[in-house]
Amino acid sequence: MPPMTDFKSNLLANFAGLGLPTLLQLVLVPVYIRLMGIESYGLIGFYVILLTMMQVLDLGLGTTMNREMARYSTNPDRGEEARDFVRTLELVYWTLGIVGGGIVVAMAPLIATRWINPGTLPIPVIKTSIVIMGGLVAAQFPITLYQGGLLGLQRQVLLNSVRIVVAFIGNGGAALILWLVSPTITAFLYWQLAVSSVQALVLAGCLWRSLPTADRPPRYSSALLRNIWRFAAGISGITISSLILGQMDKIILSKMLSLELFGYYSLAVVVGNGLLILIAPVFNTVFPRLTFLAATGDEDGLRKLYHLASQLMTVAIVPVAMMVSLFAYDIVFLWTGSPETATHVSPIVRIFVIGTALTGMMLLPHALQLAHGWTRIGLTINILLIITIVPAIVVLTSRYGGIGGAAAWVLLNGVSMMIGVPLTHRRLLKGEAGRWYLTDLMLPAAGALFVVVAGRAVVTGPMNPLVAIGTICLLSVLAMGTASMVAPLTRAWLLDRTRLLIGRRQE
């Protein structure tokens, strides 16, 4: 069994590997907009939608890779099988990536002329940009597979070291390209294509070096695909239905709005999804560990880790989401330096960030399901939501634009939480749903809410930038600290870490 110190080091590595690149991107987005213009940034928002929708071709294999590598790690004697598994999925993934990229390239003229509302951006530029996006899809697609393998093997320090280096090269290099070479969307995308291609090759090398050695070369095995097809098919169904639910608002708005207005909506999504800095590291650290504990039958360890991780998730994301929601205008203005942009973006951010926080809270019950190989529940819930909620998404987005899209995001994730948690605990960790709602979610959330609302009541009127930054940071720390002390497992975990640190210093 991997030592528990792995949990701490992997959690810190995931925070650094996702947090630093996201912070760097947030810092550079205003630079990109100033150099390229908001319409070109709208095209970047469209690329994000495109890449996300192409995950339909993933067929559940990325998550399957993560889970199977965690399971292989419980039995090092299966090294040859593990290498065959990676080679099999690798060949499938590269093929799917090339097919997906080819589809985007073939559809570039149609997308440029029939879907995008260009504004002042020339049609040939949009067409060329979409062609480059096709290459990016092909290069980015296998990265998901290699990342899943490294996460499953709990080589998260290695993975996140690569992520940080690539982020600085990709984002920092893009800013230099726009400043010194050509301030155009095509120059930006060509640079991202080059960096993504190198990243895929580097991660491939890292994964293969992390696998056990074997006496023969790895080979393709259709039998291994047959062994995992049920789980992969379930994940694929969840992925496709989640894409429909999560991207419906953006797809509708990319058609309805001009590139300028869609650029503002894309900025709001970037701010709202900034919570992924805190959400993804917890999930990436906990999911392989939950899978390991489920595979070894350690239900007590599974229960403790599940509730600890759920409380950590609440403490990490709920206070920040509340702060961003209540101080949305101040944050966007500090970020972009533009009152006009803050006026357009902050009302959307105020709502959208709450939906993202609800998404983060549902990821731990989802991880518990996947750790046990139970995909039917997630797929069933998504299908029910598609039938009942998607019409509301269409109406809200069509009628109210960006505000409606953000409201639909909150509605979707709120209903998912109310349905998903009780159903999960009817089968897994039975009887724990009440504890999850009360102790893992509501108690720390209430503590954070008290601090944030009190702070917002005290802080009124405009603030200069330094005062605004100091106030937001101070209230965030106080809210997270209060939530940590209210959540019992988080409080005990932090106190144990503190005692251990003090003991080491005294020695």
C-alpha positions in Angstrom: 0.0 0.0 0.0 1.4 3.5 -0.9 2.3 5.4 2.3 0.0 8.2 3.4 2.7 10.7 2.9 2.0 10.2 -0.8 -1.4 11.8 -0.3 0.2 15.0 1.1 3.0 15.2 -1.5 0.6 14.4 -4.4 -2.0 16.9 -3.2 0.7 19.7 -3.0 2.1 18.7 -6.4 -1.4 18.8 -7.9 -2.1 22.2 -6.4 1.2 23.5 -7.8 0.8 21.8 -11.2 -2.7 23.1 -11.8 -2.6 26.3 -9.7 0.5 27.9 -11.1 -0.4 27.4 -14.8 -3.9 28.7 -14.2 -2.7 31.7 -12.3 -0.2 32.4 -15.1 -3.0 32.2 -17.6 -5.2 34.5 -15.6 -2.4 37.0 -15.4 -1.7 36.9 -19.2 -5.3 36.9 -20.5 -5.6 40.7 -20.2 -2.3 40.9 -22.1 -3.7 38.6 -24.9 -6.8 40.7 -25.2 -4.8 44.0 -25.4 -2.6 42.6 -28.1 -5.1 40.6 -30.1 -8.5 42.2 -29.3 -11.6 40.8 -27.6 -12.8 39.2 -30.9 -9.7 37.1 -31.3 -10.1 36.0 -27.6 -13.6 35.0 -28.5 -12.1 32.6 -31.0 -10.0 31.1 -28.2 -13.2 30.6 -26.3 -14.6 28.8 -29.3 -11.5 26.6 -29.4 -12.0 25.6 -25.7 -15.6 24.5 -26.6 -14.3 22.6 -29.7 -11.6 20.7 -27.7 -14.1 19.9 -25.0 -16.7 18.6 -27.4 -14.1 16.4 -29.1 -13.8 14.5 -25.8 -16.8 12.6 -27.2 -14.1 10.6 -29.1 -12.4 9.8 -25.8 -14.8 6.9 -25.3 -14.0 6.9 -21.6 -10.5 5.7 -22.1 -8.7 8.5 -20.2 -10.5 7.8 -17.0 -10.2 4.1 -17.6 -6.4 4.5 -17.9 -6.3 6.3 -14.6 -8.3 3.6 -12.8 -6.6 0.7 -14.4 -3.1 2.0 -13.7 -4.1 2.5 -10.0 -5.4 -1.1 -10.0 -2.2 -2.4 -11.6 -0.2 -0.6 -8.9 -1.6 -3.0 -6.4 0.1 -5.9 -8.2 3.6 -5.1 -9.6 3.9 -8.7 -11.0 1.5 -7.6 -13.8 4.1 -5.4 -15.4 3.9 -6.9 -18.9 0.1 -6.6 -18.9 0.3 -3.0 -17.8 2.7 -2.1 -20.6 0.4 -3.9 -23.1 -2.5 -2.0 -21.8 -0.7 1.4 -22.3 0.4 0.4 -25.8 -3.2 -0.6 -26.7 -4.8 2.5 -25.5 -2.0 4.6 -26.9 -2.6 3.4 -30.5 -6.4 3.9 -30.1 -5.9 7.4 -28.7 -3.6 8.7 -31.4 -5.9 7.3 -34.1 -8.9 9.0 -32.5 -6.9 12.3 -32.1 -6.0 12.3 -35.8 -9.6 11.5 -36.8 -10.9 14.3 -34.5 -8.4 16.8 -35.8 -9.3 15.9 -39.4 -13.0 16.4 -38.8 -12.3 20.0 -37.5 -10.1 20.8 -40.5 -12.7 19.5 -42.9 -15.4 21.6 -41.2 -13.4 24.8 -41.0 -15.0 26.5 -44.0 -18.5 25.7 -42.8 -17.8 26.8 -39.2 -16.1 30.1 -40.3 -19.0 31.1 -42.6 -22.1 29.5 -41.1 -21.5 29.4 -37.3 -19.1 32.1 -36.2 -20.4 35.7 -36.1 -17.2 37.4 -37.1 -17.7 41.1 -36.4 -14.6 42.9 -37.8 -12.4 39.8 -37.9 -11.8 38.6 -41.6 -13.4 35.3 -42.6 -10.0 33.9 -44.0 -8.4 34.5 -40.6 -11.2 32.7 -38.8 -10.9 29.8 -41.3 -7.2 29.5 -40.9 -7.6 29.6 -37.1 -10.0 26.8 -37.1 -7.7 24.7 -39.3 -4.9 25.2 -36.8 -7.4 24.2 -34.1 -7.8 20.9 -35.9 -4.1 20.3 -35.5 -4.3 21.3 -31.8 -7.1 18.8 -31.3 -4.9 16.0 -32.7 -1.9 17.1 -30.6 -3.9 17.7 -27.3 -6.0 14.5 -27.5 -3.3 12.0 -26.4 -2.2 14.2 -23.5 -5.3 13.1 -21.6 -4.3 9.5 -21.9 -0.7 10.0 -20.6 -1.9 12.3 -17.8 -4.4 9.6 -16.7 -1.7 7.0 -16.7 0.7 9.1 -14.5 -2.2 10.0 -12.2 -3.2 6.4 -11.7 0.5 5.4 -11.0 0.5 8.3 -8.5 3.5 9.9 -10.3 1.9 13.2 -9.8 5.0 15.1 -8.8 6.5 14.2 -12.2 3.3 15.0 -14.1 2.9 18.4 -12.5 6.6 19.3 -13.0 6.0 18.9 -16.7 2.7 20.8 -16.5 4.4 23.8 -14.9 7.3 23.9 -17.4 4.9 23.6 -20.3 2.6 26.3 -18.9 5.4 28.8 -18.7 6.7 28.0 -22.2 3.2 27.9 -23.7 1.7 31.0 -22.1 4.8 33.1 -21.6 6.0 32.2 -25.1 2.6 33.1 -26.6 2.7 36.6 -25.0 6.2 37.1 -26.4 5.1 35.9 -29.8 2.1 38.3 -29.8 4.3 41.2 -28.6 7.5 40.7 -30.7 6.4 38.8 -33.8 2.7 39.1 -34.7 -0.3 40.2 -32.6 -2.7 37.8 -34.3 -4.8 34.9 -33.3 -3.1 32.7 -35.9 0.4 33.3 -34.4 -1.0 32.5 -31.0 -2.5 29.2 -32.2 0.6 28.1 -34.2 2.7 28.5 -31.0 0.2 26.5 -29.0 0.3 23.8 -31.6 4.1 23.5 -31.4 4.1 23.4 -27.6 1.2 20.9 -27.4 3.0 18.5 -29.8 6.2 18.6 -27.6 4.1 18.1 -24.4 2.4 15.0 -25.8 5.8 13.4 -26.6 7.3 14.4 -23.2 4.4 12.9 -21.3 4.5 9.8 -23.4 8.2 9.3 -22.4 7.4 10.0 -18.7 4.6 7.4 -18.6 6.7 4.7 -20.3 9.6 5.3 -18.0 7.2 5.0 -15.0 5.9 1.6 -16.0 7.5 -1.7 -14.7 10.1 -3.2 -16.9 9.3 -6.3 -18.9 11.1 -9.1 -20.8 9.4 -8.3 -24.1 8.3 -5.2 -26.0 4.7 -4.0 -25.3 2.1 -5.0 -27.9 -1.4 -4.3 -28.9 -4.0 -6.5 -27.2 -7.7 -6.5 -28.2 -8.3 -8.8 -25.2 -7.4 -6.0 -22.8 -9.9 -3.8 -24.5 -12.6 -6.4 -24.1 -11.8 -6.6 -20.4 -12.5 -2.9 -19.8 -15.1 -2.2 -22.4 -18.0 -2.1 -19.9 -16.4 0.5 -17.6 -15.1 2.5 -20.6 -18.5 2.4 -22.2 -20.1 3.7 -19.0 -17.5 6.5 -18.7 -18.1 7.3 -22.4 -21.8 7.7 -21.8 -21.1 9.9 -18.8 -18.7 12.0 -20.8 -21.0 12.5 -23.7 -24.0 13.4 -21.5 -21.8 15.7 -19.3 -20.6 17.5 -22.5 -24.2 18.0 -23.6 -25.1 19.4 -20.1 -21.9 21.4 -19.6 -21.5 22.9 -23.0 -25.0 23.6 -24.1 -25.0 27.2 -22.9 -21.7 27.9 -24.7 -22.7 26.3 -27.9 -25.9 28.3 -28.0 -24.2 31.5 -27.1 -21.3 31.0 -29.7 -24.0 31.0 -32.3 -26.2 33.8 -30.9 -23.6 36.3 -29.8 -21.1 38.3 -31.8 -17.4 37.4 -31.2 -17.1 40.4 -29.0 -19.9 39.5 -26.6 -19.0 35.8 -26.7 -15.4 37.0 -25.7 -16.9 38.6 -22.6 -18.8 35.4 -21.8 -15.6 33.4 -22.3 -13.8 35.7 -19.9 -16.6 35.1 -17.3 -16.1 31.4 -17.8 -12.4 31.7 -17.2 -13.0 33.5 -13.9 -15.6 31.0 -12.8 -13.5 28.0 -13.8 -10.6 29.5 -11.9 -11.9 27.4 -9.1 -10.5 24.4 -10.9 -7.2 25.5 -9.4 -8.6 24.2 -6.1 -11.0 21.5 -7.4 -8.9 19.4 -9.8 -5.9 18.9 -7.4 -8.2 17.3 -4.8 -9.9 15.1 -7.3 -6.7 14.0 -9.1 -5.1 13.1 -5.7 -8.1 11.4 -4.2 -9.4 9.3 -7.1 -6.4 7.0 -7.5 -6.2 6.6 -3.8 -10.0 5.7 -3.5 -9.5 3.2 -6.3 -6.6 1.6 -4.5 -8.6 1.4 -1.2 -11.6 -0.1 -3.0 -9.4 -2.7 -4.8 -7.9 -3.8 -1.5 -11.2 -3.8 0.4 -10.2 -1.3 3.0 -13.7 0.2 3.6 -12.7 2.0 6.8 -9.8 3.8 5.1 -12.1 4.5 2.1 -14.7 6.1 4.4 -12.2 8.3 6.2 -10.5 9.5 3.1 -13.8 10.2 1.4 -15.1 12.4 4.2 -11.7 14.1 4.7 -11.5 14.9 1.0 -15.1 16.1 0.8 -14.4 18.5 3.7 -11.1 19.6 2.1 -13.0 20.3 -1.1 -15.6 22.4 0.7 -12.9 24.4 2.6 -10.9 25.0 -0.5 -13.6 26.1 -2.9 -16.7 27.4 -1.1 -15.1 30.4 0.6 -13.4 31.4 -2.6 -16.6 31.0 -4.6 -18.5 33.2 -2.2 -15.7 35.8 -2.3 -15.6 35.9 -6.1 -19.4 36.1 -6.3 -19.8 39.0 -3.8 -16.7 40.9 -5.1 -17.1 40.0 -8.8 -16.8 43.6 -10.2 -13.8 44.5 -8.1 -12.0 41.2 -9.1 -12.7 41.6 -12.8 -11.7 45.3 -12.8 -8.5 44.5 -10.9 -7.8 41.7 -13.4 -8.5 43.5 -16.6 -8.1 47.2 -15.7 -11.2 47.9 -17.8 -14.4 49.3 -16.3 -16.3 48.3 -19.5 -15.1 44.7 -19.3 -15.9 44.5 -15.6 -19.4 45.8 -16.3 -20.0 43.2 -19.0 -18.4 40.2 -17.2 -19.0 40.6 -13.5 -22.8 39.9 -13.5 -22.1 36.6 -15.3 -19.2 35.7 -13.0 -21.4 36.4 -9.9 -23.6 33.5 -10.9 -21.4 31.2 -12.9 -18.8 30.7 -10.0 -21.6 29.2 -7.8 -22.3 26.6 -10.4 -18.6 25.7 -10.6 -18.4 25.3 -6.9 -21.4 22.9 -7.0 -19.6 20.9 -9.7 -16.5 20.6 -7.5 -18.6 19.3 -4.5 -20.1 16.6 -6.7 -16.7 15.3 -7.9 -16.0 13.4 -4.7 -19.2 11.3 -4.8 -18.5 10.8 -8.5 -14.9 9.6 -7.7 -16.4 7.2 -5.2 -18.6 5.7 -7.9 -15.8 5.4 -10.4 -13.4 3.8 -7.8 -15.9 1.0 -7.5 -16.4 0.8 -11.3 -20.1 1.9 -10.9 -20.8 4.1 -13.9 -24.5 3.4 -14.3 -25.6 5.9 -11.7 -23.7 8.8 -13.2 -25.0 8.0 -16.7 -28.6 7.6 -15.4 -28.5 11.0 -13.6 -27.1 12.8 -16.6 -29.8 11.3 -18.9 -32.5 12.4 -16.5 -30.9 15.9 -16.4 -30.8 16.1 -20.2 -34.5 15.3 -20.4 -35.5 17.7 -17.7 -32.9 20.5 -17.5 -31.6 20.9 -21.1 -34.9 22.6 -22.3 -34.5 25.1 -19.4 -30.9 25.7 -20.5 -32.0 26.4 -24.0 -34.7 28.8 -22.9 -32.6 30.6 -20.3 -29.6 31.0 -22.6 -31.7 32.1 -25.6 -33.7 34.6 -23.6 -31.2 36.1 -21.2 -27.8 35.5 -23.0 -24.8 35.2 -20.7 -26.7 35.7 -17.5 -29.1 33.0 -18.5 -26.2 30.6 -19.4 -24.7 31.2 -15.9 -28.1 30.6 -14.2 -28.6 27.4 -16.2 -25.1 26.2 -15.0 -26.2 26.7 -11.3 -29.6 25.0 -11.9 -27.9 22.0 -13.5 -25.4 21.4 -10.8 -27.8 22.1 -8.0 -30.2 19.5 -9.2 -27.3 17.1 -9.8 -26.2 17.4 -6.2 -29.6 16.9 -4.7 -30.2 13.7 -6.8 -26.7 12.3 -7.0 -25.5 12.2 -3.4 -28.4 10.3 -1.9 -28.4 7.8 -4.8 -24.6 7.2 -4.4 -25.0 6.5 -0.7 -27.8 4.1 -1.1 -25.2 1.7 -2.5 -21.8 2.9 -1.5 -20.9 3.8 2.1 -24.5 3.3 3.0 -26.0 5.8 5.5 -23.3 8.5 4.9 -25.4 10.9 2.8 -26.6 12.9 5.9 -23.1 13.2 7.2 -21.9 14.4 3.8 -24.6 17.1 3.5 -24.3 18.3 7.2 -20.7 17.8 8.2 -18.8 17.8 4.9 -20.7 20.6 3.2 -23.1 22.7 5.3 -21.1 23.3 8.4 -17.9 24.6 6.7 -20.0 26.4 4.1 -21.9 28.2 6.9 -18.7 29.2 8.6 -17.3 30.7 5.4 -20.6 32.4 4.5 -20.7 34.2 7.9 -17.2 35.7 7.3 -17.8 36.7 3.7 -21.2 38.3 4.2 -19.9 40.2 7.3 -16.9 41.4 5.3 -19.1 42.5 2.3 -21.3 44.4 4.7 -18.4 46.2 6.2 -16.6 46.9 2.9 -18.8 49.3 0.9 -18.0 51.7 -1.9 -15.1 51.8 -4.4 -11.7 50.7 -3.2 -8.3 51.6 -4.6 -6.5 48.5 -6.1 -4.1 47.9 -3.2 -6.9 48.1 -0.6 -9.1 45.9 -2.8 -6.4 43.2 -3.2 -5.6 43.3 0.6 -9.3 43.1 1.6 -10.2 40.2 -0.8 -7.1 38.2 0.3 -7.7 38.8 4.0 -11.4 37.9 3.8 -10.5 34.8 1.8 -8.0 33.6 4.3 -10.4 34.3 7.2 -13.2 32.5 5.5 -11.1 29.4 4.6 -9.7 29.4 8.2 -13.2 29.5 9.7 -14.4 26.7 7.4 -11.4 24.6 8.3 -12.0 24.9 12.0 -15.7 24.1 11.7 -15.1 21.0 9.5 -14.0 18.3 12.1 -11.8 16.0 9.9 -10.1 18.9 8.3 -9.5 20.6 11.6 -8.0 17.4 13.0 -5.9 16.8 9.9 -4.5 20.4 10.0 -3.8 20.2 13.7 -1.9 16.9 13.2 0.2 18.4 10.5 0.9 21.4 12.7 2.0 19.2 15.7 4.2 17.1 13.4 5.8 20.3 12.0 6.4 21.7 15.5 7.8 18.4 16.7 10.3 18.3 13.8 11.5 21.8 14.4 12.0 21.1 18.2 14.1 18.0 17.3 
